[in-house]
Amino acid sequence: MTWLRTFFRDERAATTAEFALVVPLFIMFVFGAIDVGGFAWKINKLEKATQMGARMAVVTDPVATGLLTESYIGRVVTVGGTTVTLTQGSTIPAEALGKTVCTTSGCSCSANCLTSNAASSTALTNVANRMRVFDSSIQDSNVQIEYVGSGLGFAGDPDGIEVVPLVTVRLTNMQYQPMIGVLLNAAIDLPDFAFTLPMEDGAGTTSN
Protein backbone atom coordinates (compact mmCIF):
# COMPACT_ATOMS: atom_id res chain seq x y z
CA MET A 1 0.00 0.00 0.00
CA THR A 2 3.06 2.21 -0.02
CA TRP A 3 2.37 3.35 -3.55
CA LEU A 4 -1.12 4.54 -2.53
CA ARG A 5 0.27 6.65 0.26
CA THR A 6 2.82 8.06 -2.13
CA PHE A 7 0.12 8.80 -4.70
CA PHE A 8 -2.16 10.68 -2.31
CA ARG A 9 0.74 12.68 -0.87
CA ASP A 10 2.00 13.71 -4.28
CA GLU A 11 1.22 17.44 -4.68
CA ARG A 12 2.76 17.90 -8.09
CA ALA A 13 0.39 19.68 -10.56
CA ALA A 14 -1.92 20.64 -7.69
CA THR A 15 -2.00 24.21 -8.99
CA THR A 16 -3.15 23.01 -12.40
CA ALA A 17 -5.99 21.03 -10.86
CA GLU A 18 -7.09 23.99 -8.75
CA PHE A 19 -6.93 26.24 -11.80
CA ALA A 20 -9.12 23.83 -13.76
CA LEU A 21 -11.70 23.97 -10.98
CA VAL A 22 -11.72 27.76 -10.73
CA VAL A 23 -11.66 28.70 -14.44
CA PRO A 24 -15.23 27.58 -15.26
CA LEU A 25 -16.58 29.60 -12.33
CA PHE A 26 -14.53 32.62 -13.38
CA ILE A 27 -15.77 32.38 -16.97
CA MET A 28 -19.38 32.15 -15.81
CA PHE A 29 -18.85 35.20 -13.60
CA VAL A 30 -17.39 37.20 -16.50
CA PHE A 31 -20.19 36.19 -18.89
CA GLY A 32 -22.73 36.97 -16.17
CA ALA A 33 -21.32 40.47 -15.73
CA ILE A 34 -21.42 40.99 -19.49
CA ASP A 35 -25.02 39.75 -19.62
CA VAL A 36 -26.11 42.16 -16.88
CA GLY A 37 -24.67 45.05 -18.88
CA GLY A 38 -26.19 43.71 -22.08
CA PHE A 39 -29.60 43.39 -20.42
CA ALA A 40 -29.50 47.00 -19.20
CA TRP A 41 -28.39 48.17 -22.65
CA LYS A 42 -31.25 46.25 -24.30
CA ILE A 43 -33.82 47.74 -21.92
CA ASN A 44 -32.48 51.24 -22.58
CA LYS A 45 -32.60 50.78 -26.36
CA LEU A 46 -36.18 49.50 -26.32
CA GLU A 47 -37.34 52.32 -24.05
CA LYS A 48 -35.78 54.88 -26.39
CA ALA A 49 -37.24 53.12 -29.43
CA THR A 50 -40.70 53.30 -27.88
CA GLN A 51 -40.35 57.00 -27.11
CA MET A 52 -39.25 57.78 -30.65
CA GLY A 53 -42.02 55.58 -32.03
CA ALA A 54 -44.59 57.61 -30.10
CA ARG A 55 -43.07 60.83 -31.38
CA MET A 56 -43.31 59.47 -34.92
CA ALA A 57 -46.90 58.33 -34.43
CA VAL A 58 -48.24 61.72 -33.31
CA VAL A 59 -46.78 63.78 -36.16
CA THR A 60 -47.37 61.40 -39.07
CA ASP A 61 -50.40 59.71 -40.65
CA PRO A 62 -52.42 57.81 -38.02
CA VAL A 63 -52.68 54.04 -38.22
CA ALA A 64 -56.38 54.38 -37.34
CA THR A 65 -57.37 56.09 -40.59
CA GLY A 66 -60.90 56.72 -39.31
CA LEU A 67 -59.48 59.62 -37.30
CA LEU A 68 -58.94 61.54 -40.53
CA THR A 69 -62.60 61.64 -41.53
CA GLU A 70 -64.48 61.31 -38.22
CA SER A 71 -66.95 64.15 -37.65
CA TYR A 72 -68.20 64.94 -34.14
CA ILE A 73 -70.83 67.54 -35.06
CA GLY A 74 -74.13 66.25 -33.73
CA ARG A 75 -72.43 63.49 -31.73
CA VAL A 76 -74.24 62.61 -28.51
CA VAL A 77 -71.83 61.92 -25.66
CA THR A 78 -72.46 61.04 -22.01
CA VAL A 79 -70.14 62.97 -19.72
CA GLY A 80 -70.37 62.35 -15.98
CA GLY A 81 -73.93 61.08 -16.32
CA THR A 82 -75.03 64.06 -18.43
CA THR A 83 -75.87 63.68 -22.11
CA VAL A 84 -74.24 66.30 -24.31
CA THR A 85 -74.81 66.97 -28.01
CA LEU A 86 -71.74 68.40 -29.72
CA THR A 87 -72.14 71.32 -32.10
CA GLN A 88 -69.76 73.25 -34.34
CA GLY A 89 -66.81 74.35 -32.20
CA SER A 90 -67.71 72.23 -29.16
CA THR A 91 -64.77 70.85 -27.22
CA ILE A 92 -64.72 67.10 -27.75
CA PRO A 93 -64.78 65.34 -24.35
CA ALA A 94 -62.49 62.40 -23.63
CA GLU A 95 -65.54 60.11 -23.45
CA ALA A 96 -66.22 60.69 -27.16
CA LEU A 97 -63.42 58.36 -28.24
CA GLY A 98 -62.99 54.95 -26.67
CA LYS A 99 -59.72 53.07 -26.69
CA THR A 100 -58.80 52.02 -30.23
CA VAL A 101 -55.97 49.50 -30.50
CA CYS A 102 -54.14 49.02 -33.80
CA THR A 103 -51.78 46.17 -34.68
CA THR A 104 -50.67 44.43 -37.85
CA SER A 105 -54.05 42.65 -37.75
CA GLY A 106 -56.02 45.91 -37.88
CA CYS A 107 -57.76 48.21 -35.40
CA SER A 108 -60.26 47.21 -32.73
CA CYS A 109 -62.45 49.10 -30.28
CA SER A 110 -65.18 48.08 -27.83
CA ALA A 111 -67.02 51.34 -27.04
CA ASN A 112 -67.37 54.89 -28.44
CA CYS A 113 -65.51 53.76 -31.52
CA LEU A 114 -64.64 55.54 -34.72
CA THR A 115 -67.11 55.08 -37.56
CA SER A 116 -64.38 53.25 -39.48
CA ASN A 117 -61.98 50.80 -37.87
CA ALA A 118 -59.77 50.76 -40.98
CA ALA A 119 -56.03 50.55 -40.35
CA SER A 120 -53.05 51.70 -42.39
CA SER A 121 -50.34 49.05 -42.41
CA THR A 122 -48.08 51.57 -44.14
CA ALA A 123 -48.40 54.01 -41.24
CA LEU A 124 -47.68 51.27 -38.70
CA THR A 125 -44.61 50.13 -40.64
CA ASN A 126 -43.49 53.75 -40.81
CA VAL A 127 -43.53 53.93 -37.01
CA ALA A 128 -41.83 50.53 -36.68
CA ASN A 129 -39.09 51.60 -39.10
CA ARG A 130 -38.35 54.59 -36.90
CA MET A 131 -38.11 52.30 -33.87
CA ARG A 132 -35.79 49.91 -35.71
CA VAL A 133 -33.22 52.71 -35.90
CA PHE A 134 -32.68 52.04 -32.19
CA ASP A 135 -33.12 48.25 -32.18
CA SER A 136 -33.13 46.25 -35.39
CA SER A 137 -34.78 43.23 -33.76
CA ILE A 138 -38.15 45.03 -33.53
CA GLN A 139 -40.75 43.59 -35.90
CA ASP A 140 -43.98 45.23 -37.06
CA SER A 141 -45.86 42.57 -35.08
CA ASN A 142 -44.20 43.81 -31.86
CA VAL A 143 -45.68 47.29 -32.29
CA GLN A 144 -49.13 48.23 -30.98
CA ILE A 145 -50.56 51.75 -31.31
CA GLU A 146 -53.45 52.89 -29.13
CA TYR A 147 -55.69 55.94 -29.47
CA VAL A 148 -58.00 57.20 -26.71
CA GLY A 149 -59.88 60.43 -26.06
CA SER A 150 -58.01 63.18 -24.23
CA GLY A 151 -60.61 65.94 -23.91
CA LEU A 152 -58.87 67.96 -26.62
CA GLY A 153 -60.10 68.85 -30.08
CA PHE A 154 -63.07 70.74 -31.52
CA ALA A 155 -66.09 69.42 -33.40
CA GLY A 156 -65.99 70.60 -37.00
CA ASP A 157 -62.35 71.70 -36.86
CA PRO A 158 -61.52 72.64 -40.48
CA ASP A 159 -57.76 72.34 -40.02
CA GLY A 160 -57.43 68.57 -39.74
CA ILE A 161 -58.32 65.78 -37.33
CA GLU A 162 -61.18 66.95 -35.09
CA VAL A 163 -60.45 64.83 -32.03
CA VAL A 164 -56.98 65.02 -30.47
CA PRO A 165 -56.38 61.60 -28.92
CA LEU A 166 -53.67 60.43 -26.61
CA VAL A 167 -51.45 58.15 -28.67
CA THR A 168 -49.64 55.29 -26.95
CA VAL A 169 -46.99 53.25 -28.72
CA ARG A 170 -46.57 49.90 -27.01
CA LEU A 171 -43.72 47.46 -27.68
CA THR A 172 -44.63 43.87 -26.84
CA ASN A 173 -43.21 40.33 -26.86
CA MET A 174 -39.55 41.34 -26.93
CA GLN A 175 -36.78 39.08 -25.60
CA TYR A 176 -33.19 39.37 -24.45
CA GLN A 177 -30.79 36.62 -25.49
CA PRO A 178 -28.01 36.34 -22.86
CA MET A 179 -24.61 34.93 -23.81
CA ILE A 180 -25.02 32.06 -21.37
CA GLY A 181 -28.54 31.50 -22.68
CA VAL A 182 -27.16 30.76 -26.15
CA LEU A 183 -25.65 27.56 -24.79
CA LEU A 184 -28.98 26.60 -23.23
CA ASN A 185 -31.12 27.87 -26.11
CA ALA A 186 -32.93 30.13 -23.62
CA ALA A 187 -34.05 33.75 -23.77
CA ILE A 188 -35.48 36.19 -21.22
CA ASP A 189 -38.97 37.59 -21.89
CA LEU A 190 -39.05 41.36 -21.44
CA PRO A 191 -41.98 43.43 -20.12
CA ASP A 192 -43.99 45.67 -22.42
CA PHE A 193 -42.67 49.16 -23.11
CA ALA A 194 -45.11 52.05 -23.61
CA PHE A 195 -44.94 55.79 -24.15
CA THR A 196 -47.83 58.25 -24.59
CA LEU A 197 -48.09 61.65 -26.28
CA PRO A 198 -51.05 63.75 -27.48
CA MET A 199 -51.67 63.78 -31.23
CA GLU A 200 -50.03 66.70 -33.02
CA ASP A 201 -50.08 67.16 -36.82
CA GLY A 202 -51.15 63.60 -37.57
CA ALA A 203 -50.17 64.05 -41.21
CA GLY A 204 -47.23 63.09 -43.38
CA THR A 205 -44.63 60.34 -43.30
CA THR A 206 -41.54 61.91 -41.74
CA SER A 207 -40.46 63.22 -38.35
CA ASN A 208 -37.40 65.08 -37.09
Helices and strands as residue ranges (DSSP letters): H 2-9, H 14-59, H 66-69, E 76-79, E 82-85, G 94-96, E 100-103, E 106-109, H 121-132, G 140-142, E 143-153, E 163-171, E 175-176, H 179-184, E 188-189, E 193-198
